[in-house]
Amino acid sequence: MGIQGLLPQLKSIMAPIRVEELRGQTVAVDTYSWLHKGALSCGDRLCKGLPTTRHIEYCMHRVNMLRHFGVKPILVFDGGLLPIKNDQETKRARSRKENLERAREHEAAGNSRAGFECYQKAVDITPRIASGLIEVLKKEKVDYIVAPYEADAQMTFLSINKLVDAVITEDSDLIPFGCSRIIFKMDKFGQGVEFQITRLERNRELDFNGFTRQMLLEMCILSGCDYLPSLPGMGVKRAHALIQKLKCYEKVIKHLKYSAVSVPPQYEESFKKAIWAFKYQRVYDPATEDIIHLSTVPHDLSEDLEFLGPYPLPSLYLEF
């Protein structure tokens, strides 16, 4: 889902970029976003379990485009499901099921176009689908990583540790994660738009002067994210104004309660967990070949971090 409404509010600092400008660099790729786009052309076949390779061809076309221009891609796959996202994933699964039922109804009624559109919305990019692409990547000697949990956290780890020069994604979550250079909307011709965290204070749509990374993170969570739905009437602009004025989420929540806004009893605790999900998620470190936290967990953080998922064994699919 990403942070709804965030990217339009950063339009003034989004710079056009062409793939040629990345020559000699290494990029991490949000592979599931490519698979989802590739699946749009064959959603009916994937939902019916019929043979198709169109989604894989879509991904490999972009891999080969990057390599043609001297760019080294590292494809990053999502791994296990984070417990903190159970509610969100349940909603998405329900939506896919409803669309699958509609697709079958349209198809039975002879409305193939409406059916195809519903099949597109019903596709679930499963580990089996991902493994089909992985087999091709192995043959083509393309580096890839299956994250312990979310690809977003894994790509951020690669970015902040200078293992990649940029990240290619469609997901604005990479901004609150703290990724420094992100390329959005890269098309089949290698044209996209680039976000750099260093440009943030030059933004015209929202004033980020004086904002810390923590304030940016809390603004994004307040406006609604995969780990915590927003409060009624809370969008990016209002969240920005509140964080800009009050500086931290604790004061914002107290202010909202005094303003007679309905704040659920567990909201503040859930907010804290959302912050930890962005900061301390588990990732794979290629240098040590071990599973670590994205950031070092403070010694005084004694709370149970099981909502970030149990410690997983390093995947057999990790190749770097």
Sine and cosine of phi, psi and omega as CSV:
sin_phi,cos_phi,sin_psi,cos_psi,sin_omega,cos_omega
0.00,0.00,-0.68,0.73,-0.07,-1.00
0.97,0.25,-0.19,-0.98,0.02,-1.00
-1.00,-0.08,0.97,-0.23,-0.12,-0.99
-0.88,0.47,0.79,-0.61,0.05,-1.00
1.00,0.08,-0.01,1.00,-0.06,-1.00
-0.96,0.29,-0.76,0.65,-0.12,-0.99
-0.87,0.50,-0.65,0.76,0.07,-1.00
-0.87,0.49,-0.45,0.89,0.01,-1.00
-0.99,0.12,0.03,1.00,0.06,-1.00
-0.87,-0.50,0.28,0.96,-0.12,-0.99
-0.84,0.54,-0.61,0.80,-0.10,-1.00
-0.93,0.36,-0.33,0.94,0.00,-1.00
-0.94,-0.34,0.14,0.99,0.09,-1.00
-1.00,0.08,0.89,-0.45,-0.06,-1.00
-0.97,-0.23,0.69,-0.72,0.08,-1.00
-0.87,0.49,0.59,-0.81,0.03,-1.00
-0.60,-0.80,0.59,-0.81,0.06,-1.00
-0.92,-0.39,0.49,-0.87,-0.07,-1.00
-0.85,0.52,-0.50,0.87,0.01,-1.00
-0.85,0.53,-0.49,0.87,-0.02,-1.00
-0.95,0.31,-0.19,0.98,-0.02,-1.00
-0.99,-0.16,0.08,1.00,-0.04,-1.00
-0.80,0.59,0.72,-0.69,0.01,-1.00
0.99,0.13,0.03,1.00,-0.05,-1.00
-0.95,-0.31,0.24,-0.97,0.04,-1.00
-0.92,-0.39,0.72,-0.69,0.00,-1.00
-0.82,-0.58,0.61,-0.79,0.17,-0.98
-1.00,-0.03,0.65,-0.76,-0.05,-1.00
-0.88,-0.47,0.77,-0.64,0.10,-0.99
-0.97,0.26,1.00,-0.02,-0.22,-0.97
-0.92,0.39,-0.58,0.81,-0.01,-1.00
-0.91,0.42,-0.49,0.87,0.06,-1.00
-0.92,0.40,-0.60,0.80,0.08,-1.00
-0.92,0.38,-0.69,0.73,0.00,-1.00
-0.89,0.46,-0.64,0.77,0.04,-1.00
-0.89,0.46,-0.68,0.73,0.02,-1.00
-0.92,0.39,-0.68,0.74,0.03,-1.00
-0.89,0.46,-0.54,0.84,-0.03,-1.00
-0.95,0.32,-0.26,0.97,0.01,-1.00
-0.88,0.47,-0.46,0.89,-0.03,-1.00
-1.00,0.07,-0.19,0.98,-0.07,-1.00
-0.60,-0.80,0.49,0.87,-0.04,-1.00
-0.86,0.52,-0.60,0.80,0.00,-1.00
-0.90,0.43,-0.68,0.73,-0.03,-1.00
-0.93,0.36,-0.64,0.77,0.02,-1.00
-0.90,0.43,-0.66,0.75,0.00,-1.00
-0.92,0.40,-0.52,0.86,-0.01,-1.00
-1.00,0.00,-0.06,1.00,-0.02,-1.00
0.96,0.29,0.40,0.92,0.00,-1.00
-1.00,0.03,0.49,-0.87,-0.03,-1.00
-0.89,0.46,0.72,-0.70,0.10,-0.99
-0.30,-0.95,0.52,-0.85,0.06,-1.00
-0.80,-0.60,0.19,0.98,-0.08,-1.00
-0.86,0.51,-0.64,0.77,-0.01,-1.00
-0.91,0.41,-0.59,0.81,0.03,-1.00
-0.95,0.31,-0.65,0.76,0.05,-1.00
-0.88,0.48,-0.62,0.78,0.05,-1.00
-0.85,0.53,-0.77,0.64,-0.03,-1.00
-0.90,0.44,-0.69,0.72,-0.06,-1.00
-0.94,0.34,-0.49,0.87,0.10,-1.00
-0.87,0.50,-0.67,0.74,-0.01,-1.00
-0.96,0.27,-0.59,0.81,0.10,-0.99
-0.86,0.51,-0.75,0.67,-0.04,-1.00
-0.93,0.36,-0.53,0.85,0.08,-1.00
-0.89,0.45,-0.71,0.71,0.03,-1.00
-0.88,0.47,-0.73,0.68,-0.03,-1.00
-0.91,0.42,-0.58,0.81,0.03,-1.00
-0.85,0.53,-0.59,0.81,-0.03,-1.00
-1.00,-0.08,0.31,0.95,0.10,-1.00
0.97,0.24,0.42,0.91,0.02,-1.00
-0.97,-0.26,0.73,-0.68,0.02,-1.00
-1.00,-0.07,0.91,-0.41,0.04,-1.00
-1.00,-0.02,0.60,-0.80,0.20,-0.98
-0.87,-0.50,0.93,-0.37,-0.05,-1.00
-0.99,0.11,0.80,-0.60,-0.06,-1.00
-0.92,-0.39,0.82,-0.57,-0.03,-1.00
-0.96,-0.26,0.53,-0.85,0.18,-0.98
-0.91,0.40,0.52,-0.85,0.05,-1.00
-0.93,-0.36,-0.86,-0.52,-0.05,-1.00
-0.96,0.29,0.28,-0.96,0.00,-1.00
-0.99,0.11,0.78,-0.63,0.08,-1.00
-0.96,0.30,0.78,-0.63,0.04,-1.00
-0.83,0.56,-0.54,0.84,-0.03,-1.00
-0.91,0.41,-0.30,0.95,-0.01,-1.00
-0.98,-0.20,0.22,0.98,-0.06,-1.00
-0.83,0.56,-0.72,0.69,-0.04,-1.00
-0.89,0.45,-0.69,0.72,0.00,-1.00
-0.89,0.46,-0.69,0.72,-0.01,-1.00
-0.93,0.38,-0.55,0.83,0.06,-1.00
-0.90,0.45,-0.67,0.74,0.03,-1.00
-0.90,0.44,-0.67,0.74,-0.01,-1.00
-0.91,0.41,-0.64,0.77,0.02,-1.00
-0.90,0.43,-0.64,0.77,0.02,-1.00
-0.90,0.43,-0.66,0.75,0.01,-1.00
-0.89,0.45,-0.67,0.74,0.02,-1.00
-0.89,0.46,-0.66,0.75,0.00,-1.00
-0.89,0.45,-0.69,0.73,0.01,-1.00
-0.89,0.45,-0.65,0.76,0.01,-1.00
-0.93,0.37,-0.55,0.83,0.04,-1.00
-0.91,0.42,-0.67,0.75,0.04,-1.00
-0.90,0.44,-0.68,0.74,0.03,-1.00
-0.90,0.44,-0.65,0.76,-0.01,-1.00
-0.86,0.52,-0.70,0.71,-0.01,-1.00
-0.92,0.40,-0.61,0.79,0.03,-1.00
-0.91,0.42,-0.72,0.70,0.02,-1.00
-0.88,0.47,-0.67,0.74,-0.03,-1.00
-0.90,0.44,-0.68,0.73,0.01,-1.00
-0.90,0.43,-0.50,0.87,0.00,-1.00
-1.00,0.08,-0.02,1.00,0.02,-1.00
1.00,0.06,0.13,0.99,0.00,-1.00
-0.99,-0.11,0.98,0.18,-0.12,-0.99
-0.92,0.39,-0.56,0.83,-0.02,-1.00
-0.91,0.42,-0.75,0.66,0.03,-1.00
-0.90,0.43,-0.59,0.80,0.03,-1.00
-0.89,0.45,-0.69,0.72,-0.01,-1.00
-0.89,0.46,-0.66,0.75,0.02,-1.00
-0.89,0.46,-0.61,0.79,0.03,-1.00
-0.95,0.30,-0.58,0.81,0.08,-1.00
-0.87,0.49,-0.63,0.78,0.03,-1.00
-0.85,0.53,-0.63,0.78,-0.03,-1.00
-0.99,0.17,-0.26,0.97,-0.07,-1.00
-1.00,-0.06,-0.18,0.98,-0.08,-1.00
-0.91,0.42,0.73,-0.68,0.12,-0.99
-0.93,-0.38,0.88,-0.48,0.03,-1.00
-0.98,0.20,0.99,-0.12,-0.10,-0.99
-1.00,0.04,0.26,-0.97,0.11,-0.99
-0.83,0.56,-0.53,0.85,0.02,-1.00
-0.91,0.42,-0.66,0.75,0.04,-1.00
-0.90,0.43,-0.69,0.72,0.01,-1.00
-0.89,0.46,-0.63,0.78,-0.04,-1.00
-0.92,0.40,-0.47,0.88,0.07,-1.00
-0.89,0.46,-0.64,0.77,0.06,-1.00
-0.94,0.33,-0.63,0.77,0.00,-1.00
-0.85,0.52,-0.64,0.77,0.02,-1.00
-0.87,0.49,-0.63,0.78,0.03,-1.00
-0.94,0.35,-0.65,0.76,0.02,-1.00
-0.87,0.49,-0.63,0.78,0.03,-1.00
-0.87,0.48,-0.73,0.68,-0.02,-1.00
-0.89,0.45,-0.59,0.80,-0.05,-1.00
-1.00,0.02,0.03,1.00,0.02,-1.00
0.84,0.54,0.76,0.66,0.07,-1.00
-0.97,-0.24,0.77,-0.64,0.00,-1.00
-0.92,0.38,0.60,-0.80,0.05,-1.00
-0.48,-0.88,0.34,-0.94,0.08,-1.00
-0.67,-0.74,0.74,-0.67,0.21,-0.98
-1.00,-0.08,0.90,-0.44,-0.04,-1.00
-0.92,0.39,0.48,-0.87,0.11,-0.99
-0.84,0.54,-0.64,0.77,0.03,-1.00
-0.75,-0.66,-0.99,-0.10,-0.12,-0.99
-0.99,-0.12,0.66,-0.75,0.04,-1.00
-0.88,0.48,-0.55,0.83,-0.02,-1.00
-0.84,0.54,-0.74,0.67,0.00,-1.00
-0.91,0.41,-0.65,0.76,0.00,-1.00
-0.89,0.45,-0.70,0.71,0.01,-1.00
-0.91,0.41,-0.60,0.80,0.06,-1.00
-0.90,0.45,-0.67,0.74,0.04,-1.00
-0.85,0.52,-0.72,0.70,0.01,-1.00
-0.88,0.47,-0.60,0.80,-0.03,-1.00
-0.94,0.34,-0.77,0.63,-0.10,-0.99
-0.95,0.30,-0.32,0.95,0.05,-1.00
-0.99,-0.16,0.23,0.97,0.11,-0.99
0.88,0.48,0.44,0.90,0.08,-1.00
-0.99,0.10,-0.32,0.95,0.14,-0.99
-0.72,-0.70,0.38,-0.92,0.01,-1.00
-1.00,0.01,-0.42,0.91,-0.03,-1.00
-0.35,-0.94,0.22,-0.98,0.05,-1.00
-0.84,-0.55,0.71,-0.71,0.08,-1.00
-0.97,-0.26,0.85,-0.53,-0.05,-1.00
-0.39,-0.92,0.12,-0.99,0.18,-0.98
-0.91,-0.41,0.05,1.00,-0.20,-0.98
-0.97,-0.23,0.89,-0.45,-0.02,-1.00
-0.94,0.33,-0.14,0.99,0.07,-1.00
-0.85,0.52,-0.41,0.91,-0.01,-1.00
-0.89,0.46,-0.40,0.92,0.00,-1.00
-0.94,0.34,-0.82,0.57,0.07,-1.00
-0.91,0.42,-0.42,0.91,0.09,-1.00
-0.89,0.45,-0.43,0.90,0.05,-1.00
0.97,-0.25,0.29,0.96,0.03,-1.00
-0.93,0.36,0.74,-0.67,-0.17,-0.99
-0.99,0.11,-0.46,0.89,-0.04,-1.00
-0.61,-0.79,0.89,-0.46,-0.12,-0.99
-0.76,-0.65,0.69,-0.72,0.06,-1.00
-0.93,-0.36,0.88,-0.48,0.00,-1.00
-0.97,-0.25,0.39,-0.92,0.17,-0.99
0.83,0.55,0.58,0.82,0.06,-1.00
-0.96,0.28,0.84,-0.54,-0.06,-1.00
-1.00,-0.07,-0.08,-1.00,-0.08,-1.00
-0.94,0.35,-0.23,0.97,0.05,-1.00
-1.00,-0.08,-0.01,1.00,0.03,-1.00
0.99,0.11,0.38,0.92,0.05,-1.00
-0.96,-0.27,0.71,-0.70,0.00,-1.00
-0.44,-0.90,-0.24,-0.97,0.08,-1.00
-0.80,-0.59,0.58,-0.81,-0.13,-0.99
-0.91,-0.40,0.74,-0.67,0.14,-0.99
-0.96,-0.28,0.74,-0.68,0.15,-0.99
-0.79,-0.61,0.76,-0.65,-0.06,-1.00
-0.87,0.50,-0.44,0.90,-0.03,-1.00
-0.93,0.36,-0.29,0.96,0.00,-1.00
-1.00,0.01,-0.06,1.00,-0.21,-0.98
-0.84,0.55,-0.64,0.77,-0.05,-1.00
-0.95,0.31,-0.17,0.99,0.06,-1.00
-1.00,-0.04,0.02,1.00,-0.05,-1.00
-0.90,0.43,0.67,-0.74,-0.05,-1.00
-0.99,-0.15,-0.50,0.87,-0.07,-1.00
-0.93,0.36,-0.69,0.72,0.08,-1.00
-0.77,-0.63,0.64,-0.77,-0.04,-1.00
-1.00,0.07,0.91,-0.41,0.00,-1.00
-0.96,-0.28,0.23,0.97,0.07,-1.00
-0.89,0.45,0.79,-0.61,-0.02,-1.00
1.00,0.04,-0.08,1.00,0.03,-1.00
-0.97,0.23,0.72,-0.69,0.15,-0.99
-1.00,-0.03,0.18,-0.98,0.07,-1.00
-0.87,0.50,-0.61,0.79,0.00,-1.00
-0.91,0.42,-0.65,0.76,0.02,-1.00
-0.90,0.43,-0.64,0.77,0.04,-1.00
-0.89,0.46,-0.70,0.71,0.03,-1.00
-0.87,0.50,-0.74,0.67,-0.04,-1.00
-0.92,0.39,-0.58,0.82,0.08,-1.00
-0.87,0.50,-0.70,0.71,-0.04,-1.00
-0.92,0.40,-0.66,0.75,0.02,-1.00
-0.91,0.42,-0.69,0.73,-0.01,-1.00
-0.87,0.50,-0.58,0.82,-0.03,-1.00
-0.98,0.19,-0.17,0.99,0.04,-1.00
0.93,-0.37,0.80,-0.61,-0.01,-1.00
-0.55,-0.83,0.01,-1.00,-0.02,-1.00
-0.89,0.45,-0.41,0.91,-0.07,-1.00
-1.00,-0.02,-0.28,0.96,-0.04,-1.00
-0.35,-0.94,0.89,-0.46,0.04,-1.00
-0.91,0.42,0.45,-0.89,0.01,-1.00
-0.97,0.24,0.36,-0.93,0.12,-0.99
-0.95,0.30,0.40,-0.92,0.00,-1.00
-0.82,0.58,0.75,-0.66,0.05,-1.00
0.98,0.17,0.10,0.99,-0.05,-1.00
-0.98,-0.20,0.92,-0.40,0.08,-1.00
-0.85,-0.53,-0.17,-0.99,-0.06,-1.00
-0.88,0.47,-0.71,0.70,-0.07,-1.00
-0.89,0.45,-0.70,0.71,-0.01,-1.00
-0.93,0.36,-0.66,0.75,0.03,-1.00
-0.87,0.49,-0.66,0.75,0.03,-1.00
-0.87,0.48,-0.73,0.68,-0.03,-1.00
-0.88,0.48,-0.65,0.76,-0.02,-1.00
-0.94,0.35,-0.69,0.72,0.02,-1.00
-0.93,0.37,-0.62,0.79,0.03,-1.00
-0.87,0.48,-0.64,0.77,-0.04,-1.00
-0.98,0.18,-0.69,0.73,-0.17,-0.99
-0.97,-0.25,-0.21,0.98,0.16,-0.99
0.98,0.22,-0.44,0.90,-0.03,-1.00
-0.51,-0.86,0.40,-0.92,-0.13,-0.99
-0.92,0.39,-0.53,0.85,-0.01,-1.00
-0.87,0.50,-0.70,0.71,0.01,-1.00
-0.93,0.36,-0.57,0.82,0.03,-1.00
-0.90,0.44,-0.72,0.69,-0.02,-1.00
-0.90,0.44,-0.66,0.75,0.04,-1.00
-0.88,0.48,-0.68,0.73,0.03,-1.00
-0.88,0.48,-0.68,0.73,-0.02,-1.00
-0.90,0.43,-0.63,0.77,0.02,-1.00
-0.91,0.42,-0.67,0.74,0.04,-1.00
-0.92,0.40,-0.42,0.91,0.00,-1.00
-1.00,0.02,0.19,0.98,0.06,-1.00
0.93,0.38,0.41,0.91,0.12,-0.99
-0.98,0.19,0.69,-0.72,-0.01,-1.00
-0.96,0.27,0.96,-0.28,0.01,-1.00
-0.94,-0.35,0.89,-0.46,-0.02,-1.00
-0.83,0.56,0.51,-0.86,-0.07,-1.00
-0.83,0.56,-0.61,0.79,-0.07,-1.00
-1.00,-0.06,0.13,0.99,-0.13,-0.99
-0.88,0.47,-0.70,0.71,-0.05,-1.00
-0.90,0.43,-0.66,0.76,0.04,-1.00
-0.91,0.41,-0.64,0.77,0.03,-1.00
-0.92,0.39,-0.57,0.82,0.03,-1.00
-0.89,0.45,-0.69,0.72,0.00,-1.00
-0.88,0.48,-0.67,0.74,0.02,-1.00
-0.91,0.41,-0.58,0.81,0.04,-1.00
-0.90,0.44,-0.65,0.76,0.06,-1.00
-0.86,0.51,-0.73,0.69,-0.02,-1.00
-0.91,0.42,-0.55,0.83,0.03,-1.00
-0.90,0.43,-0.60,0.80,0.05,-1.00
-0.96,0.29,-0.55,0.83,-0.14,-0.99
-0.99,-0.10,-0.52,0.85,-0.19,-0.98
-0.84,-0.54,0.30,0.95,0.01,-1.00
-0.86,0.51,0.44,-0.90,-0.01,-1.00
-0.99,0.14,0.66,-0.75,-0.02,-1.00
-0.67,-0.74,0.20,-0.98,0.04,-1.00
-0.99,-0.16,0.78,-0.62,0.04,-1.00
-0.98,-0.18,0.95,-0.32,-0.02,-1.00
-0.88,0.47,-0.45,0.89,-0.04,-1.00
-0.93,0.37,-0.67,0.74,-0.04,-1.00
-0.98,-0.18,-0.14,0.99,-0.07,-1.00
0.81,0.58,0.67,0.74,-0.05,-1.00
-0.71,-0.70,0.25,-0.97,0.07,-1.00
-1.00,-0.08,0.82,-0.57,-0.01,-1.00
-0.74,-0.67,0.04,-1.00,0.10,-1.00
-1.00,0.04,0.51,-0.86,0.01,-1.00
-0.82,0.57,-0.68,0.73,0.12,-0.99
-0.80,-0.59,0.38,-0.92,0.00,-1.00
-0.91,0.42,0.80,-0.60,-0.01,-1.00
-0.97,0.25,0.82,-0.58,-0.01,-1.00
-0.86,0.51,0.54,-0.84,-0.02,-1.00
-0.89,0.46,-0.51,0.86,-0.06,-1.00
-1.00,0.10,0.04,1.00,0.03,-1.00
-1.00,0.04,1.00,0.03,-0.12,-0.99
-1.00,-0.05,-0.13,0.99,-0.04,-1.00
-0.89,0.45,0.42,-0.91,0.02,-1.00
-0.92,0.38,0.82,-0.58,0.01,-1.00
-0.98,-0.18,0.33,0.94,-0.02,-1.00
-0.91,0.42,-0.33,0.94,0.05,-1.00
-0.92,0.39,-0.23,0.97,0.10,-0.99
-1.00,0.02,0.05,1.00,0.01,-1.00
0.99,-0.12,0.50,-0.87,0.04,-1.00
-0.92,0.39,0.37,-0.93,0.04,-1.00
-0.90,0.43,0.89,-0.46,-0.06,-1.00
-1.00,-0.04,0.39,-0.92,0.16,-0.99
-0.96,0.27,0.58,-0.82,0.06,-1.00
-0.82,0.57,0.75,-0.66,-0.11,-0.99
-0.93,0.36,0.50,-0.87,0.10,-0.99
-0.92,0.39,-0.29,0.96,-0.08,-1.00
-1.00,-0.06,0.08,1.00,-0.01,-1.00
-0.98,0.19,0.93,-0.38,0.03,-1.00
-0.68,-0.73,0.79,-0.61,-0.11,-0.99
-0.55,-0.83,0.00,0.00,0.00,0.00
